[in-house]
Amino acid sequence: MAKSTIKYSRRTFTKLAATAFAGLPLLSFQNGFVDSVVNSPKKLDIHLFSKHLQFLEYDAMAQAAAEMGFNGLDLTVRKNGHVLPENVKTDLPKAFKAIIKQGLTPKMLTTNVWDAKDLVHQNVLKTASNLGFTHYRTNWLKYPENKSIPESQALFGKQAKDLEILNKKLGIIGGYQNHTGKNVGAPIWDLIPILKATEGKFIGSQYDIRHAVIEGGESWELGLRIIKPYINSIVIKDVKWGKVKGKWKPISVPMGEGMVDFKRYFKLLKKYNINVPVSLHVEHDLGGAEKGRANFTIPEKEVYRRIQQDINYVKEVWQTV
């Protein structure tokens, strides 16, 4: 009888391994195997939000991210993104090739995906999964005025469940980002009824500490405690309150210059064994590059220097707590 063997390409193996381990923090913390794998990670898996390099083509974008010390890119696959959803089948493989050429890991995407029945959304997820991407950010949601919040949460929960089923079939993990303002999930607490409608493994939370601090003030730790079982990726950036044209508003600042207590936050991530992909957003002044503009008002080298300063800060603080 012939011996049966299964051969995997390096890309397929990487995806299988990343998908398997990405789900570990969502399992019971009493699991000894999980604890042995994710306890006190030595390094953060940091990916640069590609919006800030929107002025570069795929090869130059990947090269710049690699030279700055990132593990990968959180690639925008959405309207006005690096990859347009309608062109995902042709353009995402090009971006993928550029990313792996620089020795980076093709793991994270930022999308407008939410409707599991939408053919364009399906194509985005199928293409991404086949290439080896493992995590993506979903679209944001709004509460309609003609429905109560609990009614809307019930509807969103059903939609999240449908998306989870599709994600599980494809082997890709979706995360809903908490975003300040009147968006669903801004208070963190209102995400729980929605995510409780799911198993919390292939759909969950992309936890954003900047927006959590803006909305939660001194109680952001409570929000982290309640959402932590669902966290499958995180966004890192800093912020402070200030007056702009006489009105108080959140102002993005370089890492370490704002209200986010990164030492405390990183201690909690280690305490809770939250070891997930990280997307670094550099939304303070990059001369316009922070907004994804092709033309900006500072030298290109200065854009890179400011991004480099942020990732250096993150790595240094992580190692010291």
N, C-alpha and C positions, 0 to 999 in steps of 0.2 A: 504494500500500500504506500502510495507516494506521500511524502511528508508535506503538509500544507503550511505555507508561510505567508504572512501578510507584510507587505513592504509599504512604508510611508515615506513620502518626500519630507525633507526637512521643514518645508513650509507647513505641511499637514500636521506633522508631529508638534511643531511649535504651537499651532492653533489648538490642537487637542489638549496639550499641556496647559496652555494659558487659560482655556475655557474651564478646565477642571479646577485649577487652583484659584481662579477668580471667584468661584462660588463658595470657596471654603469659609470665608468670614461670615457668610450668611447661615452657616450651620450652627448647631448647638455649641456653645463655648465649653461644654462639659466633655466634648469629644477630644480625647487625648491625642489622636493623630492630628487633628486640626491645630491644637495648641502647639504641637511640636513643629509644625510647618510655619505658622504665621506669627508665633510669639516673638515680640521685640525685633521687628525687621531692621536690618542694619542700614538699608538704603531705601530711599523713596524711588518709585518708578515714575519719573517725571516726563511728561509729554507737553510740548509747547503748543498752545492754541494757535492754529495756523492762520487765523484771522489777522494776526499781527505781522505776518509775512505775505500778505495778500498781493503785494507788489512783485513777488518773485514767481517764476515758473517752478514746476515740480522739482527739477534737479537742483536748482539753486536754493530753493526752500529747504530741501532735505539736507543739503550740504551745510547751510547756515545753522540749522538746528543741531546737527552733529558736532560742529565745531564749537558750539556753545555748551556742549555737555549734556544735551537732552537724550533721553532713552528713545524718544519717538516724537510723533506729532499727533495732536488732536485735530484731525483733518476736517475742515468744514465741507460738508456735503449738503448744501442747501442753496436757496436763492442767493445769488451774489457770492457764493462760496468758491473755494478752490475747485470743487467739482459740482457741477449743476446736476440736480437729481435726474433730470430728463436725459442727461448724457452719462449716467453712471456706468453703464456697461462698457463704454469706450474709454472714458477718462479716468475712472478709479483705478483700473489696472496700470495706467501710466504713472499715476501718483504712487501706487504701491511699489512699482519697479524702482522709482527714484528713492523711495524710503529705504528699501532693503539694500539698495546699492551702497548707501552710506552706513550700513551696519545697524540701522535703527529698527525698532520693532513696530510693525504695522498693527496697532492695537485699537486706538481710539478714533471715534468719529463724532462730529456734532451735526445733527440732522434736524429736519422738521417732521420726522416720522411720528405718527400716533395712530392713524387709522389702519388697522390690520387688513382691511378689505381694499384699500387703495392700491392699485397696481403699481404706481410709481414708487410708493413706500415699500411695497414688497420687493421690487427690483433693487432698490437701494440695499435692503437687508440681505437679500440673496447674493448679490454681487459682493458685498462686503464680507459676508460669511465665507463664501467660496475662496476669497483671496486670503483669508486668515485673520481679518479684524475680529476682535472679540467683544468690544464695548462701544456703545453709542449713546449719545444724549438724545432724548426725545424732544418733540415740540413742546412749547408751553401751552397751558390752558387758561381760560378765563371763565369766571362765573357769570352766566347770563342773568340779566336783570329780571326775567320773567319766571325764574325758578328759585326755590329756596336753596340755600347752600347744601343742606343734607340731600335734597333731591339731586342736585348736580353731582355731589360726591358719589351717590349710588350709580349714576350714569357713567361717570368717569371710571369707577371701579370695574364696571362691566367692560368698558373699552380697554382698560389696562389688562384685564384677564385675557381678552381676545389677543392682545398684542403679546402677552406672555406666552400664549400657546404657539403663536407664530415664531417667537424668539427661540422657544425650546426646540421646535422642529428644525430650525436652522442652526442652532448652536451658537447664538449670539445674545449678549446681555444688554438690556436697555436701562438707562437711568434717567429719572426725571429731576431736573435741576430746580432747587428752590431759588426763586428770584424775587427781589424786593418789590414792593408796590401792591397792586390789587390782583396779582397773579395767583392762580391756584398754587399752593405750597409755600407761599411767602412766609406764613407764620410757622411753618414746619408741622405743627400739630394737625393741620387740616389735611395733610397728606396721608396720615395713618389710616383713616377709614377707606381711602382709595386703595392703598397698598395692601390692606388686610383682605381685600377681595381676591388677592393673588397668592401664590405660594412664596413670593418674595425671592425667587432664585434667578429667574430670567428677566425680571423687571423689578426695579427698585429705585433707590435714591442716588442721584449724583449730588452729593452734599457740598454746598458752597458756603464756606465760612464767612466770606465777606457779607453776603446777603443775610446770613443767619445772625451776624452781629448787628447789622443795621436794624433788622426787625426785632431781634430778641434782646438787644441791649445787654444788661448784666445777667439775663436769664438764658443766654444762648446754650449754656451747658445742659440745661434741662431738655432743650430741643434735640441736642445731640444724643442724649441718653435714650430718648424715645424713638429716634429714627435710626439708631445705629444698627439694629438687626437687618435693615434694608439697604444699607449703604454699599454700593458696588463700585463707585468711583468718587473722586472728590475734585473740587476746583479750589485753587489757592490764589488769593489776591488780597490786597489790603485797602483800607478806606478810612476816611474821617469825615465828620460833619463840618461844614463851613458855609459861609454866606456867598452866594453868587448872585450878583445884581440885586442885593438886598433880601434874598430869599435863602433860607436854610435848605441845604441839600447834601446828599452824600457825594464826596469827592474822592476819586481814586488816587492813591499815592503809592510811591515805591514801597516794596516790602519792608516792614519794620518801622515805618514812619506813621502808621495809622493806629486805629483802635483795636485791631486784632491782636490778641495776646497769643502769639505763635508758640511760645514756650509752653504755656498751659495747654493749648490746643494739641500740640504734638505729643505731650505727655499723655493726654487722654486717648489719642489715636493708638499709642503703644499699649496703654492700659486695657483698652477695649479690643486689642488685636485686630484693628482695622488696617489691613494691608492690601490696598487696592490701587489701581492706576490713578495717577494724579495729572490733572490738566492745569498748567500754569497759565493764568491770564495776566497780561501786562497791560492794564487798562488806564494807567496813568499816562502822562504826556510823552508820546513818542512822535510828536510833530504831525500827528494824523494817522500814523501807522497803527496806533492802538484801536482805531475805528475801522481798520481794513482798507484805508484809502491807498490808492496807487501812487499818489503824489503827496509828499509830506514836506515839512518846513525845516527839518534838521538833517544833517548829513547821515547817509545810510550807516556809516560806521557808528554813529552815536545811537542809532536805533538798536543796534546789536549790543552796544556797551550797556545800555539801560536794561535790556532784557537779561544780559549776562549778570548784571548786578543783582537782579531779583533771584535768579536761580542759585547764585552763590550764597545769598542770604538764607534761602530755604535749606540748602544742604548743610550749611554751617550750624544753623539752629537745631536741625533734626539730630545732628550728631552730638550736640551738647546737652540734650535733655534725656 
